Amino acid sequence: MTIYVITLDTENCIGCGQCELECPDNWKMVDGKAKFEKAEIDDSAYESNKKAADSCPVTVIKIEAKDGAAPSSGDSSDEDAGEGA
């Protein structure tokens, strides 16, 4: 099982709320900015958090496999998960 680390550039978040719509289990809007509840997620939460990252219009959400491991979903397009936020 792969562990992923989420990072968020809060300063550049525009507070649109798309991340919360895509993944309400981990993303909330607090004081007009996105906040995640868990910085480390496993395979079971990866897809919903990737959708949150991909939906971000200002690409401030990044998800990377911890310790440089490749995502275990089998989809090679997931390797740049945080870049398409």
Residue pairs with C-beta under 8 A, 6 or more apart in sequence:
1 42
1 43
1 72
2 42
2 43
2 46
2 65
2 66
2 69
2 70
2 71
2 72
3 40
3 41
3 42
3 65
3 66
3 67
3 69
4 40
4 41
4 42
4 46
4 49
4 63
4 64
4 65
4 66
4 71
4 81
5 39
5 40
5 63
5 64
5 65
5 66
6 26
6 36
6 38
6 39
6 40
6 41
6 49
6 53
6 61
6 62
6 63
7 39
7 61
7 62
7 63
7 64
7 82
8 34
8 35
8 36
8 60
8 61
8 62
9 60
9 62
10 33
10 34
10 35
10 60
12 58
12 60
13 33
13 34
13 58
13 60
14 57
14 58
15 29
15 32
15 33
15 34
16 56
16 57
17 29
17 34
18 52
18 55
18 56
18 57
19 27
19 34
19 52
19 53
19 55
19 56
19 61
20 27
20 28
20 29
20 34
20 52
21 55
22 48
22 51
22 52
22 54
22 55
23 48
23 49
23 51
23 52
25 37
25 45
25 48
26 36
26 37
26 38
26 41
26 45
26 48
26 49
26 52
27 34
27 35
27 36
27 37
27 49
27 52
28 34
28 35
28 36
28 37
29 35
34 56
34 60
34 61
36 49
38 45
40 66
41 49
41 63
43 72
43 73
46 63
46 71
46 73
46 78
46 81
47 73
49 63
50 63
50 78
50 81
52 61
53 61
53 62
53 63
53 81
53 82
53 84
53 85
54 84
54 85
55 85
56 85
58 85
59 83
59 84
59 85
60 85
61 82
61 85
62 81
62 82
62 83
62 85
63 81
63 82
64 81
64 82
65 71
70 79
71 78
71 79
71 81
